[in-house]
Amino acid sequence: MAKPSKWDFLIAPIRRPLDSIQNSIVNYRLSRPYPSREPNETLGAYGERLAALLLERKGYLILERSFRTKTGEIDIIASYQNRMIVFVEVKAWENGTSDGTGPADRVDEKKQKKITDTALRYYKQHRLWGTPGRADVIEVIQNGPGGSPFMRHFEYAFDAIGQFQMFS
């Protein structure tokens, strides 16, 4: 945790209203309707498009989509507040289930290992070793052919799996 400076008593009254304004802008962006599915678009591509839009509305900067290496694929790689790299796995389903499970439950240990290995390759390719990272999962459930999508964003969904740890 950062040590408070002697000037915090001057900055804090300014920062609080700015945070409130930023939160209201994000809430407005999130309340706007999402686009409908294109006729020839697969459910997976539609889910990734909606997830990228959700992240942009939350203030993330999308760095890459569908990053592929020989170890696997990461659906979305984003930057959060220019401080953290976020590796996002998107899972989309046509309808919800009655047993309480969702698409995010399908990210098992094997998939987590693939995401971790691919994220390490991304770090190496872009020379980002000192940058903190995390793994998120976004689930998209399309309720019927004309229904509106339901999305949930799980931040810090899982820890890195394998020999090396890069998430903080």
MARZA-209761 format. One record per residue: x negated, y, z of N, C-alpha, C in turn; residue in one letter; residue number from 1. Coordinates in Angstrom, 3 decimals. Atoms other than C-alpha are relative to their C-alpha. Example, Ala and Ser with C-alpha at 12.3 -4.5 7.8 and 13.67 -1.06 7.14 Angstrom:
<recs>
REC        n_X        n_Y        n_Z       ca_X       ca_Y       ca_Z        c_X        c_Y        c_Z   res     n
REC     -0.890     -1.190      0.000    -12.300     -4.500      7.800     -0.900      1.200      0.000     a     1
REC      0.820     -1.190     -0.060    -13.670     -1.060      7.140      0.770      1.090      0.730     s     2
</recs>
This chain:
<recs>
REC        n_X        n_Y        n_Z       ca_X       ca_Y       ca_Z        c_X        c_Y        c_Z   res     n
REC     -0.846     -1.172      0.000      0.000      0.000      0.000     -0.889      1.232      0.000     m     1
REC      0.800     -1.208      0.136     -1.286      3.440     -0.897      0.036      0.825      1.283     a     2
REC      0.108     -0.855     -1.178     -2.483      5.713      1.869      0.697      1.329     -0.293     k     3
REC     -0.686     -1.270      0.254     -0.234      8.768      2.218     -0.986      1.162      0.000     p     4
REC      0.877     -1.157      0.065     -1.864     12.012      1.233      0.553      1.112      0.894     s     5
REC     -0.434     -1.096     -0.865     -1.687     15.218      3.205      1.024      0.895     -0.695     k     6
REC     -0.936     -0.825      0.751      0.490     16.719      0.437      1.349     -0.682     -0.210     w     7
REC     -1.255      0.726      0.186      3.289     14.136      0.623      1.215      0.776      0.500     d     8
REC     -1.138     -0.752     -0.522      5.467     16.478      2.660      0.514      1.010     -1.031     f     9
REC     -0.431     -0.901      1.063      5.560     18.795     -0.383      0.603     -0.762     -1.186     l    10
REC     -0.409      0.763      1.180      6.029     16.099     -3.040      1.284     -0.784      0.248     i    11
REC     -1.147      0.865     -0.302      8.654     13.924     -1.284      1.351      0.673     -0.297     a    12
REC     -1.305     -0.607      0.310     11.548     16.465     -1.507      0.255      0.145     -1.500     p    13
REC     -0.155     -0.097      1.454     10.913     16.799     -5.260      0.226     -1.386     -0.591     i    14
REC     -0.057      1.353      0.557     10.510     13.056     -5.885      1.380     -0.628      0.190     r    15
REC     -1.300      0.623     -0.257     13.836     12.032     -4.287      1.060      0.374     -1.042     r    16
REC     -0.991     -0.325      1.040     16.089     14.024     -6.689     -0.382     -0.555     -1.378     p    17
REC      0.421      0.554      1.285     13.997     12.881     -9.675      0.304     -1.485     -0.084     l    18
REC     -0.331      1.421     -0.027     14.413      9.229     -8.650      1.500     -0.201     -0.163     d    19
REC     -1.452      0.096      0.103     18.160      9.786     -8.287      0.455      0.251     -1.436     s    20
REC     -0.343     -0.293      1.396     18.370     11.317    -11.772     -0.391     -1.163     -0.894     i    21
REC      0.449      1.133      0.804     16.341      8.464    -13.253      0.924     -1.204      0.194     q    22
REC     -0.918      1.116     -0.260     18.592      5.864    -11.568      1.339      0.205     -0.698     n    23
REC     -1.289     -0.236      0.664     21.730      7.529    -12.932     -0.138     -0.142     -1.516     s    24
REC      0.224      0.179      1.437     20.232      7.573    -16.455     -0.044     -1.488     -0.343     i    25
REC      0.077      1.443      0.235     19.397      3.857    -16.235      1.376     -0.629      0.138     v    26
REC     -1.348      0.551     -0.170     22.888      3.062    -14.917      0.903      0.343     -1.181     n    27
REC     -0.779     -0.370      1.179     24.432      4.993    -17.814     -0.390     -0.868     -1.200     y    28
REC      0.457      0.822      1.125     22.285      3.123    -20.348      0.515     -1.429      0.111     r    29
REC     -0.446      1.375     -0.200     23.225     -0.232    -18.818      1.510     -0.155     -0.181     l    30
REC     -1.451      0.094      0.114     26.947      0.585    -18.893      0.484      0.070     -1.446     s    31
REC     -0.407     -0.092      1.407     26.982      1.169    -22.664      0.227     -1.400     -0.574     r    32
REC     -0.286      1.328      0.559     28.425     -1.686    -24.742     -1.178     -0.542     -0.811     p    33
REC      1.044      0.664      0.757     26.118     -4.209    -26.357      0.522     -0.394     -1.370     y    34
REC     -0.467      0.344      1.345     26.233     -5.030    -30.067      0.512     -1.437     -0.071     p    35
REC     -0.534      1.354      0.177     28.133     -8.061    -31.284     -0.957     -0.823     -0.855     s    36
REC      0.846      0.940      0.729     26.581    -11.098    -32.872      0.246      0.106     -1.503     r    37
REC     -0.084     -0.044      1.456     25.836    -10.910    -36.590      0.494     -1.356     -0.516     e    38
REC     -0.552      1.266      0.495     27.551    -13.572    -38.763     -1.038     -1.110     -0.213     p    39
REC      1.010      1.022      0.285     24.331    -15.393    -39.766     -1.068     -0.108      1.093     n    40
REC      1.001     -0.034     -1.068     22.469    -14.818    -36.485      0.172     -1.198      0.935     e    41
REC     -0.064      1.115     -0.945     21.601    -17.801    -34.301      0.226      0.535      1.408     t    42
REC     -0.250     -0.409     -1.381     22.537    -17.723    -30.639     -1.302      0.408      0.684     l    43
REC      1.288     -0.332     -0.599     18.859    -17.694    -29.641     -0.510      1.366     -0.435     g    44
REC      0.439     -1.312      0.505     18.014    -14.717    -31.884      0.867      1.119      0.572     a    45
REC     -0.903     -0.991     -0.583     21.086    -12.873    -30.612     -0.344      0.244      1.469     y    46
REC      0.375     -0.138     -1.404     20.097    -13.563    -27.004     -1.283      0.794      0.176     g    47
REC      1.252     -0.751     -0.078     16.567    -12.266    -27.608      0.206      1.470     -0.343     e    48
REC     -0.278     -1.398      0.370     17.909     -9.132    -29.295      0.680      0.729      1.150     r    49
REC     -0.676     -0.620     -1.137     20.239     -8.442    -26.359     -0.947      0.187      1.185     l    50
REC      0.940     -0.099     -1.113     17.484     -9.144    -23.815     -0.968      1.162     -0.219     a    51
REC      0.901     -1.125      0.296     15.135     -6.694    -25.557      0.714      1.331      0.206     a    52
REC     -0.781     -1.219     -0.196     17.887     -4.074    -25.560      0.220      0.274      1.485     l    53
REC     -0.165     -0.144     -1.447     18.561     -4.703    -21.857     -1.273      0.548      0.641     l    54
REC      1.262     -0.470     -0.566     14.879     -4.254    -21.031     -0.280      1.446     -0.382     l    55
REC      0.206     -1.396      0.417     14.654     -1.043    -23.078      0.894      0.946      0.787     e    56
REC     -0.920     -0.842     -0.765     17.698      0.328    -21.282     -0.433      0.132      1.454     r    57
REC      0.520     -0.072     -1.366     16.019     -0.455    -17.955     -1.313      0.771      0.083     k    58
REC      1.219     -0.803     -0.003     12.947      1.532    -19.005     -1.271     -0.770     -0.315     g    59
REC      1.167      0.784      0.386     10.625     -1.256    -20.174     -0.433      0.403     -1.408     y    60
REC      0.533     -0.212      1.339      8.391     -0.808    -23.203     -0.285     -1.374     -0.597     l    61
REC      0.195      1.298      0.641      8.570     -3.813    -25.543     -1.320      0.030     -0.759     i    62
REC      1.298      0.076      0.659      5.051     -4.756    -26.591      0.014     -0.992     -1.152     l    63
REC     -0.063      1.030      1.038      5.720     -7.947    -28.564      1.245     -0.830      0.183     e    64
REC     -1.105      0.956     -0.022      8.537    -10.267    -29.482     -0.467     -1.262     -0.702     r    65
REC      0.361      1.319      0.542      8.078    -13.975    -30.186     -1.509     -0.146     -0.179     s    66
REC      1.460      0.163      0.022      4.382    -14.077    -29.312     -0.306     -1.490      0.018     f    67
REC      0.273      1.439      0.137      3.140    -17.486    -30.492     -1.493     -0.268     -0.032     r    68
REC      1.358      0.525      0.069     -0.089    -19.339    -29.896      0.124     -1.521     -0.094     t    69
REC     -0.073      1.453      0.075     -1.036    -22.999    -30.099      0.484     -0.621      1.315     k    70
REC     -0.476      0.533     -1.279     -0.091    -23.383    -26.410      1.489      0.190      0.204     t    71
REC     -1.431     -0.217     -0.179      3.454    -22.065    -26.769      0.445      1.356     -0.509     g    72
REC     -0.592     -1.261      0.440      5.673    -19.046    -27.287      0.601      0.731      1.189     e    73
REC     -0.664     -0.858     -0.984      6.804    -16.135    -25.135      0.963      0.875     -0.776     i    74
REC     -1.032     -0.699      0.755     10.048    -14.529    -26.237     -0.247      1.509     -0.056     d    75
REC      0.212     -1.449     -0.053      9.341    -10.956    -25.086     -1.146      0.294      0.949     i    76
REC      1.047     -0.517     -0.876      6.258     -9.260    -23.680      0.227      1.502      0.095     i    77
REC     -0.321     -1.404     -0.219      6.937     -5.873    -22.140     -0.926      0.591      1.047     a    78
REC      0.754     -0.730     -1.020      5.257     -3.233    -20.024      1.012      0.716      0.880     s    79
REC     -0.905     -0.655     -0.939      6.953     -1.950    -16.900     -0.734      1.129      0.696     y    80
REC      0.559     -1.214     -0.590      6.101      1.613    -15.834     -1.500      0.111     -0.231     q    81
REC      1.421     -0.042      0.372      2.713      1.254    -17.557     -0.912     -0.555      1.084     n    82
REC      0.791      0.560     -1.089      1.540     -0.743    -14.548     -0.062     -1.512     -0.034     r    83
REC     -0.114      1.440     -0.085      2.523     -4.340    -15.197      0.430     -0.568     -1.347     m    84
REC     -0.417      0.732      1.192      2.794     -6.792    -18.079      1.056     -1.011      0.433     i    85
REC     -1.106      0.884     -0.346      6.076     -8.711    -18.001      0.209     -0.981     -1.147     v    86
REC     -0.207      1.067      0.965      6.412    -12.050    -19.793      1.407     -0.537      0.220     f    87
REC     -1.424      0.290     -0.153     10.089    -12.754    -20.444      0.382     -1.223     -0.830     v    88
REC     -0.604      1.159      0.666     11.714    -16.076    -21.297      1.497      0.258     -0.061     e    89
REC     -1.425     -0.244      0.192     15.207    -15.687    -22.746      0.690     -1.335     -0.244     v    90
REC     -0.802      1.202      0.172     17.761    -18.478    -22.417      1.436      0.433     -0.285     k    91
REC     -1.351     -0.384      0.399     21.103    -18.165    -24.199      0.876     -1.238     -0.126     a    92
REC     -1.005      1.054      0.105     24.238    -20.313    -23.966      1.268      0.588     -0.591     w    93
REC     -1.275     -0.423      0.591     27.553    -20.182    -25.762      1.050      0.251      1.080     e    94
REC     -0.986     -0.139     -1.077     29.690    -20.673    -22.624     -0.646     -0.388      1.327     n    95
REC      0.485      0.364     -1.324     29.105    -20.907    -18.890      0.423     -1.413      0.372     g    96
REC     -0.360      1.345     -0.461     29.339    -24.170    -16.968      0.801      0.101      1.284     t    97
REC     -0.812      0.007     -1.213     31.651    -25.133    -14.157     -0.790     -0.448      1.226     s    98
REC      0.762      0.511     -1.147     28.913    -26.685    -11.994     -0.925      1.048      0.624     d    99
REC      0.783     -1.070     -0.614     27.265    -23.326    -11.224     -1.405      0.152     -0.547     g   100
REC      1.324     -0.157      0.590     24.118    -23.861    -13.291      0.092      0.959     -1.173     t   101
REC      0.041     -0.929      1.112     23.042    -21.381    -15.897     -1.186     -0.278     -0.890     g   102
REC      1.113      0.201      0.917     20.596    -21.079    -18.739     -1.365      0.131      0.679     p   103
REC      1.287     -0.204     -0.676     17.850    -19.887    -16.375     -0.475     -1.272      0.700     a   104
REC      0.374      1.259     -0.646     17.916    -23.303    -14.682     -0.742     -0.933     -0.945     d   105
REC      0.678      0.835      0.992     16.522    -24.796    -17.900     -1.485      0.317     -0.135     r   106
REC      1.429     -0.319      0.013     13.136    -23.137    -17.345     -0.660     -0.870      1.064     v   107
REC      0.575      0.965     -0.932     11.526    -26.181    -15.757     -1.508      0.210      0.132     d   108
REC      1.442     -0.144     -0.265      7.934    -26.688    -14.593     -0.838     -0.126     -1.270     e   109
REC      0.718      0.159      1.266      6.791    -27.827    -18.035      0.043      1.295     -0.819     k   110
REC     -0.141     -1.260      0.727      8.147    -24.634    -19.649     -0.770      1.113      0.709     k   111
REC      0.749     -0.992     -0.754      6.639    -22.522    -16.862     -1.492     -0.120     -0.277     q   112
REC      1.413      0.230      0.317      3.223    -24.099    -17.570     -0.331      0.537     -1.385     k   113
REC      0.225     -0.516      1.353      3.549    -23.274    -21.285     -0.031      1.527     -0.010     k   114
REC     -0.038     -1.463     -0.064      4.478    -19.677    -20.498     -1.264      0.530      0.661     i   115
REC      1.219     -0.414     -0.692      1.548    -19.377    -18.076     -1.211     -0.092     -0.926     t   116
REC      1.131      0.177      0.914     -0.936    -20.758    -20.621      0.030      1.025     -1.127     d   117
REC     -0.126     -0.982      1.082      0.394    -18.497    -23.372     -0.278      1.406      0.520     t   118
REC      0.270     -1.314     -0.596      0.289    -15.474    -21.039     -1.502      0.194      0.213     a   119
REC      1.454     -0.097     -0.156     -3.357    -16.234    -20.247     -0.673      0.295     -1.331     l   120
REC      0.550     -0.294      1.325     -4.103    -16.267    -23.981      0.273      1.451     -0.399     r   121
REC     -0.321     -1.397      0.294     -2.328    -12.912    -24.327     -0.957      0.935      0.750     y   122
REC      0.950     -0.796     -0.791     -4.448    -11.475    -21.513     -1.379     -0.010     -0.646     y   123
REC      1.327      0.123      0.583     -7.598    -12.771    -23.177     -0.091      0.746     -1.326     k   124
REC      0.008     -0.659      1.307     -6.701    -11.519    -26.673     -0.019      1.518      0.122     q   125
REC     -0.145     -1.448     -0.136     -5.859     -8.034    -25.437     -0.892      0.600      1.091     h   126
REC      0.952     -0.440     -1.033     -8.546     -7.817    -22.724      0.696      0.776      1.124     r   127
REC     -0.813     -0.615     -1.053     -6.073     -7.084    -19.936     -0.233     -0.642      1.360     l   128
REC      0.238      0.810     -1.203     -7.721     -9.056    -17.122      0.314      0.710      1.303     w   129
REC     -0.275     -0.684     -1.264     -7.286     -6.361    -14.451      1.450      0.404      0.181     g   130
REC     -1.389     -0.445     -0.030     -3.618     -5.769    -15.228      0.892     -1.035      0.677     t   131
REC     -0.913      0.969     -0.623     -0.999     -7.361    -12.957      1.086     -0.416     -0.979     p   132
REC     -1.052      0.510      0.871      1.677     -9.475    -14.581      1.020     -0.781      0.803     g   133
REC     -1.029      0.810     -0.640      4.839    -11.332    -13.777      0.801     -0.712     -1.084     r   134
REC     -0.851      0.761      0.916      7.202    -13.827    -15.364      1.452      0.224      0.374     a   135
REC     -1.429     -0.225     -0.190     10.876    -12.976    -15.773      0.783     -0.961     -0.883     d   136
REC     -0.920      0.777      0.826     13.817    -14.931    -17.116      1.270      0.825     -0.144     v   137
REC     -1.279     -0.659      0.256     16.848    -13.351    -18.754      0.929     -1.047     -0.595     i   138
REC     -0.974      0.931      0.551     19.910    -15.491    -19.273      1.139      0.781     -0.624     e   139
REC     -1.079     -0.624      0.753     22.540    -14.566    -21.821      1.065     -1.060     -0.211     v   140
REC     -1.112      0.915      0.208     25.945    -16.232    -21.830      1.021      0.714     -0.868     i   141
REC     -0.981     -0.558      0.932     28.161    -15.505    -24.824      1.335     -0.667      0.271     q   142
REC     -1.320      0.543     -0.351     31.785    -15.967    -23.730      0.911     -0.006     -1.219     n   143
REC     -0.867      0.152      1.167     33.559    -17.216    -26.827     -0.503      0.749     -1.207     g   144
REC      0.471     -0.618      1.230     33.232    -16.027    -30.405      0.079      1.526      0.010     p   145
REC     -0.122     -1.462     -0.001     34.460    -12.465    -29.816     -0.217      0.620      1.365     g   146
REC      0.134     -0.492     -1.366     33.745    -12.169    -26.111     -1.265      0.809      0.218     g   147
REC      1.179     -0.800     -0.311     31.308     -9.802    -24.522     -1.038     -0.868      0.715     s   148
REC      1.043      0.814     -0.628     27.953    -11.208    -23.411     -0.177      0.357      1.475     p   149
REC      0.326     -0.175     -1.414     27.047    -11.669    -19.754     -1.492     -0.276      0.136     f   150
REC      1.451      0.149     -0.124     23.371    -11.165    -18.861     -0.424      0.151      1.452     m   151
REC      0.637     -0.132     -1.311     21.308    -11.676    -15.724     -1.506      0.022     -0.212     r   152
REC      1.445     -0.156      0.099     17.693    -10.587    -15.323     -0.617     -0.450      1.327     h   153
REC      0.685      0.508     -1.185     15.598    -12.610    -12.872     -1.446      0.490     -0.033     f   154
REC      1.363     -0.498     -0.082     12.483    -10.624    -12.005     -0.806     -0.932      0.908     e   155
REC      0.884      0.904     -0.756      9.499    -12.594    -10.623      0.643     -1.388      0.080     y   156
REC     -0.746      1.261      0.039     11.310    -15.766    -11.704     -0.815     -1.187      0.494     a   157
REC      0.842      1.102     -0.454      8.349    -18.079    -11.047     -1.443      0.457      0.088     f   158
REC      1.426     -0.254     -0.115      4.704    -18.102    -10.048     -0.728     -0.698     -1.132     d   159
REC      0.810      0.633      1.042      1.962    -18.973    -12.500     -0.289     -1.443      0.384     a   160
REC      0.236      1.423     -0.214      1.463    -22.704    -12.895     -1.301     -0.359     -0.681     i   161
REC      1.232      0.453      0.633     -1.878    -24.281    -13.533     -1.223      0.417      0.780     g   162
REC      1.285     -0.217     -0.637     -5.512    -23.681    -12.821     -0.246      1.460      0.367     q   163
REC      0.287     -1.411     -0.225     -5.604    -19.881    -13.071      1.284      0.740      0.320     f   164
REC     -1.149     -0.810     -0.385     -3.259    -17.355    -11.460     -0.204      1.409     -0.512     q   165
REC      0.150     -1.371      0.454     -2.653    -14.043    -13.187      1.154      0.880      0.427     m   166
REC     -1.129     -0.831     -0.423      0.692    -12.909    -11.834     -0.259      0.501      1.402     f   167
REC      0.182     -0.552     -1.357      0.728    -10.651     -8.808      1.340      0.223      0.661     s   168
</recs>
